[in-house]
Amino acid sequence: MGDAWATGDEWDGLEYGDAVGERLRQARRDGLVWNRAAPDEILVRLLDTTPSQLWRRDLPSAVVDAAVEHPDRAVRGRLAEARMHAGMSAEHWSRLLLGEPDQRKRHLMLCAAADARAELTGRAYEVLAADSSVRIREEVARFSGLPLRLRTALAADPEPRVRAAACAGGWPEFGDAARARLAADPAPAVRTAVTLARHEEVPLTVAFFEAAQSDRHLVGDHRLERRLAARLAADEDPRTRRALAGNPYLDPDLLERLAADPDDGVRLAVSTRPELTEEQRAAVRVDIDPLLTRHPLPWVEALHEDPEAMRRLAASAHLLVRSSVATARRLPPDVVERLARDDDRVVRLFLAERCDDAPAEMLLEVWQWWNGSLSTPDRPYGHPNFPRRDLLRYAEDPHPRLRQLALDDPDSTPGLVERFSSDEDPEVRLRAATDPRLSAEAAVRLLADPDAGVRAMAARHPRLPVPVLLALLADEHTADAAARNPVLPLAVMARMADTVPDAP
């Protein structure tokens, strides 16, 4: 065993394995997988017992490699589920899919890859397009990255479901011969897919809509014959009218009717249409709850690289339009200045989260009421324009979010860290607990803090005395937090993982 895996005598009192209960062992492993100092080999070995690490956004590539090749099907399945949200390369997705022998599991993983909008390698597309499972061929036929050669082959697949999926996924790419063959297909499902795929050439009819059991999903984005569109505009269900209000092919008179609809959601959908002038948009009566979750309008996102469009839309009276502009990564200075002064706090929040040009003063203002979301956990505090100097002036500020910033000033002192470790606000004490200048005595004191978050952060402080860390690691209630402490020797990590590395 190499010197790197040795420990000093002071760590000899810690018990492991069968000498402690399983709950304590698992609590240690649960914390260890989030320890940024844990080496790849330990994280790989922990895949057997603690696959929760697969949700780490900073998961090392070596651990992903090991999970892809892991003999336990459950671990491979959790990898697919976790990386839907945390991201995974085309190479990793492809190896995961091609290495799965069970067709049912492979199909589930392929669906996860599709939900993640993943790309696959050329070889993976080739193999999956020839899979003996109808469900797998059907699913891969929908991938946007599937080469035309393979999509064309799937359009001639023996199974109607596969041909229909290939048609839905690639109709614009097909040549005349393939289109004619699909249009004359004997299977109703394929002919239905053709009808939907070429709706811009031949609008959907009332008869087709009724045969499709009045599927509301067809209302919002397919060209409809005039008689069908008029009928839907008068539908008694407001959900149908809301879907229709976003249809890009509506005649002006039907759009005008929906703009005066009694339902708020219908009018809102009309008000966000891209072809409206700002005068027309402002004429639609809408009442937007500023507290509701907002998503950027796709058509505004498509214009993010157009400075003139951004100038025009940033001046819109419509909250959703301005919010969508604020999500652009780069914006002209005058647009940034306008949005940074916007009366709506969500507009300013989106600017702080998404725009690299967000100004320092606005970032500071947003920081006072927002500390990050799941999608952008490092904004506004981690924004490159966030102020890092002249922050000592906030050391006495009554607002705790501003007060804690004084520790970021290059001229701040260990004395200020000590003072903030006894601050009346738990968030300020939490910030002090993350500071490497915090004394060992203060870190120990914070282990008894009334706030659970402060106690957990104190357990991770590198200045904690070893005897204190040993006590924390011996208690199943504190072992998780203590196992995240970066000063743990490698040998201690290995034994907590219930494994010891092979001797060199």
N, C-alpha and C positions, 0 to 999 in steps of 0.2 A: 504494500500500500504506500503510495507516494506521500511526501511531506504535506502536500496540499490537503490531504484528507486526515491529517493528524489533529488532535485537540490537546489543549493544555489540561493540567490536573484539575483546574477549577471547574471543568465541565463533566468531570467523572461522576458526579453525584446524580446525573439525570438518568432515569430509568427508561427502558424502551421495550418494544415487543410484548411478549407474554407477561412481562412484569407489570404492565399497566393495562387498564381496561380498553376495550375496543373503541368506546366513545372518545376517550382521550387520544388514542392513536389517530382516529379519523379527524378529530378537531385539529391536530397538528398538520395532518396532510392537507386539510382544507385551506389552511393558511399558507402552507409551504408553496402550493401551486401558484400563489399570487406574489411570492417573494421575488422581486426583480433581481436579487443576487443569486438565486438558485440556478445552477448550471443546467444546460440542456439535458445532460444524461440523467439527472435526477428527475427533471420534469417528464422525460420520456418514460422512466420507470413508474412514475406516478399515474400514468395513463390507465394502468390496470385497476387502480383503486380510487382515483380522484379525477375523472375526466371533466370535471367542471372547468378546468383550465382551458378547455377548448373554446370557451367564450371570451378569453383574453384577446383584446384587439392587437396587442403586441406579442402574440404568441410566436416564439421563434420558429423559423422555417424548419429546423431539424425536428421539432416536436410535431409539426404538421406532417412532415414526411413519415414519422413513426406512426402517427395515427392513421394515415392512409394505408399503411402496410400492416396495421395491427391485426392480430389473429382473432380478436374478439369482435364479432359482428356488431355488438351493441356500441362499442367505442367508435367504429367506423360510421355507424348511423348517427351518433351524437355529433360527430365531426360535420357531417352534411347539414344537420339541423343548425349547429352553432354558426357555421361559416356562411349561412344564408344572410346573416346580419353583420358578421365581422369581416367577410371577404376572404377569397381564396383564389389562387392563380388558376389559369386554364389548365396548366400542367397538373396541378394537384387534383382539380375536379376530374380530369380525364383519367388519371391513375386510379382515383377512388372508384369511379364508375366501372372501368374496365377490369378492375381487380375484384369486383363483387360477383361471386359465383351464383348467388341466389337471384333469380330474375325478379321476384317480387320486391326484394330489398333494392335491387338495382333500379327498378322503376321508381321507387320512393325517393331514392337519391337523385335520380334524373329530374323528378318533379321539384326537388329542393333546389337543384341547380337552375332550373327554369325560373323558379320564383326569385332566385338571386340574380337573374339576368346574366348568368355566367356565360363565358365563352369556353369552348372546348378546343382541343387540338384537332388537326385534320385527321389523324389516325382514329381518334375517338369518334368523330362523326362517321367515319367509314365503318367502323365496327358496329356502332349502335344502329346505323341505318340498315345493317344486315342482320340484326338480332332476330332470333327465332320468336321472341315475344312480340305480339301485335301491339301491346300497350307501349312498349319501349319504342318501337318504330313510329307509332303514332305520336308520342311525345317529342321525339327528336325531330320529327317533321315540322314542328312549330318553331324550332330554334332559328332566330334571325341569321345566325352565322353559318347555317348549314350551306355547304357549297351547292350551286345550282345543279351540278351533275347529279348529286345525291338526291336533291329535292325532286328533280325530274324523274329519277328512278322510283322514288316513293310515290309519285303521282300515278305510277303504273303498277303499284303494289297489288297483290292478289286480294288484300283485305280492304273493303270499302272505307273502313274507319281511317286507315292510313292514307288512302287516296284523298279523302276529304280533308284531313289535317294538312297534307302537302299542298292542297289547293288553297286552303285558308292562309297558309304561311307564305306562299310564293306566287300567287296568281300574276302579279305584275311582271315577274321574271320569265314566265313561260312564253314559248313561241306559239305561233298559230296552230301548229299540229297538236301540241300538248293541250292547248285550250279547247280545240275542237273535240279531241278525244274525251276530255273531262266533261264537257257540256253534254255529250251524248252517252255518258256513263249509265249503265243499266241500274245502278244503285241509287235510290232516292237520296241517301245521305250525301253522296257526292254531288248530285245535281243541286241539292240545297246549298252546299258549300260554294258551288259555282255561282249560283244566284246571288249569294251574299258577297262573293268576291268581286263580281262585276256590277255592283249596284250603281256605280256612277254611270255606266253605259245604259243599263236597264233598271230603272227604279223599282223598289219593292212594291208589290201590289197589295190591295186589301186581301185578296184570296191567299196570297203567300203568307201574310201576317197572321191571318186567322188559322191557317194550317200550322203555323209555328206556335200556336196557342197564345197569341198576343204577347210574345216575349218582349218585355220592356227593354232588354238589353239591345234590341235592334233599333230602338227609337232614336237614340242620341247621335249615332254617327253614320247612318246609312241614308242614301238618297231614297226618298219615299215619293210614290206617285201623289199627285195633288189631292186626290180624293182621300187617300189614307192619311196624309198629313193634316187635312182639314178635320177629319174625324177625331184624330188624336188631340188636336188643339182644343177640342170641346169635351175631351174625356173627363168623366166625373172624378177620376183618381188624380189628385195633384201630383203624385209621384210620376205618373206618365207624362203630365204636362211639363214637369221640371226636366225630365229627360229630353223631351222634344225641344225645349227652349234652348238647349245647347247644340241642336242639330245644325251643322254648318250649311245645309242645303235648303233651308226654309225660304219660302216666298216672303217678300216684304210685308204683305198684308197680314199673314199669319204671325209674323214676328211682332207686328204692331199690336195684334190682339193679345199675345202673350205678355207684352210689356205692360199691359193694364190688367193682368190677371189678378184675381183677389188673393192668390196665395203668395206669401212673401218669397218662398223659395223659387217659384217660377220667375218672378220679376228679377230676383237676384241673378238667376242663370242668364236671363236676357241681358242684364246690365254688364256682364263680363264678356260678352261676345267681342271678338277682335275687330270686326269690321265697323263697329259703331264709332262715330265721331265723339269727341268729348261732350259736345252739346247734346247729342242723342243719349249718351250714357247718363249724363246728369239729369235728363228728363225722366228717366225711369225711377220711380219711387222705390227706394230700398232702405232697409233699416238693419244695418249690420251690427251684431253684438260684438263689441271690441274684445270681449273675453273669449270668444269661441276660437277653436283651433283653426289656423289658416294654412293653406297650401298654395305655393306659387302657381299662377296661371300658366299653363304650358306655352301658350302663344306669346306671352310676355318673355318667358325664359328663352324662347327661340330668337328673340330680338336683343338679347343681352349684349351682343357684340356690335350693335348699331348705336353709336353715340347720339345721333339725332332722335332716334326712336325713344331712347332712354330719357332725353331731355323733355320730349313731348309727354311721355307717360308719367314721368315723375311729377308733373304739374296736374295730374288728373285729380278730380275731386273724389274718385272712387278709392276706398281703402284697399281693396284687394289688388287693384292695379298698382298702386304705390308700393304696397307690400311686396309684390312680385318684382318690381324694379329693384327694390332694396336687397334682393337675394343675389344680384349679379356679383361676380367675383371682382370685377374692376368696373369703375364708373368714372365719368368725367368729373373734375373737381366741382363744377357748379351744381351738378346733380347730387353729389355727396353732401355739399353744403345745404342744399334744400332739404334733403331727406333727414339729415342730422337734426334739423330744426322742426321736423314734422310733429304735429300735435298728437299723433297716435303713437303710443309707446311700442306697439308691435312693429311698426315700420322701423323705428329706431333699433329695436331688438334684432330684426332681420339684418339690418345694415351692420350691426355689431358682430353678428354670427357669421355672415357670409361674405361681406365685402372687405377686401384687403385694404381699401382706401378709407375705411371708417376713421374719423378724427378722434384724437386722444380725449378731448373734453367730453364728447358724447359717450365714448367707451366708459369713462369714469362715471358718468351719470347712470348708464345702464347697469354698471357693476353694483350700484347701490341697491338694486332690486332684483338682480338676476345673476346667478353664479354658474350657468351652463346647463345644457340639456343633454340627453343621451346621444343625440346626433352630433352635437358640437360641445363636448364637455369642457373644452379649453377656452371657450369664448364667453364673455369678453376679456377675461383676465389674461388669457394666453395670446391675445391678439398682438401682432408685432407693433402696433401703434399704441398699445396700452402704456400709460406713463410709468417710467421706472426711476425717475429722478425728481428731486424737490418734493419728496413725499413725507419728510419729517414734520412738515407743517400740519399733518393730519394726526399726529400722535395724541393730541388732546381733543380730537374731534368727537362730538357726542354720537355720531353715527358709527356703529361698530364696523361696518363694511369699509369705511374710509380709514378708521383708526388703525386697523390691522395693516393697511398698506404701508404704514411708516416703517415696518420691518423690511420692506423691499428697497428702501433707500440705501444706496451704497455707504452712506455715512451713519447708518443706524448701528447701535452698539449691543453687545450681549446684555448690558443692563436693561435696555428696553425690552429685550426678549424675556428676561426674568420678570419684569414688571407686568408685561402682557400675559404671562402665564398665570397671573392672579387677577386678571381683568374680570369685571362683573359679567361680561358677555361670553357665553360659551364658544361662539364662533371666533372670537379674538383669542381665547385660550387654545382653541384647536389650531389656529394658525401658529401660535407660539410653539405648540407641541411638534410642528413639522420643521421647526428651525434647527439646523445642526448646531447652532451656538447655545442652545438651551443646556443648562447645567444638568448634571446627573441628578442632583438633589431635587431640582424642579421637575424633572421627568418622573422621578419616583413619586413626588407629591401628586402629580396629575393622574397617576394610576388610581387615585381615590376620588377623582373629580366626580361631581354629581351627574355630568353629562357622559353618556355611554360612548359617543363618538370621540370625545376628548380622551377618555380612558383607553380606547382602542388605539388611537394614534400614539399615545404615550408609550404603549407597549411595543411600538415599532421603532422607538427612538434609539439611535445607535449608541448613545451614552449611558444607557441603563446598565447598572452594574450586573455582572454575570450572576451572582447569587439571586438577584431580583428576577432576572430572566428565567433562571432555573425554576423558581417558584411559579412563575406565570406559565411556563411550559408544562408544569406538573398538574395544573388545574384545567379541567376540561372546559371551564367557562372563559378562560383567558388564553388558552393554548393557541387558538386560531390566530388571534392578533399577534401574539408573541412570535409565532412561526413565520411571520412576515418580516421580522426584524433582519436587516441586511447584515448584521455582524455575526450571525450564526456561523460557526465553523462548518466547512463542507462535510466533515465526518458526522457532525450532529444532524445536518440535513439528511445525509444518506441513511442514518439509522432511524430518523423519524419517518423516512419514506419506507421503512421496513426493508431496506436493502443496503448493502455495502458494495462499492465498486470492486470489480475484479482487480487483483494485484497486477501491476505492470510487468 
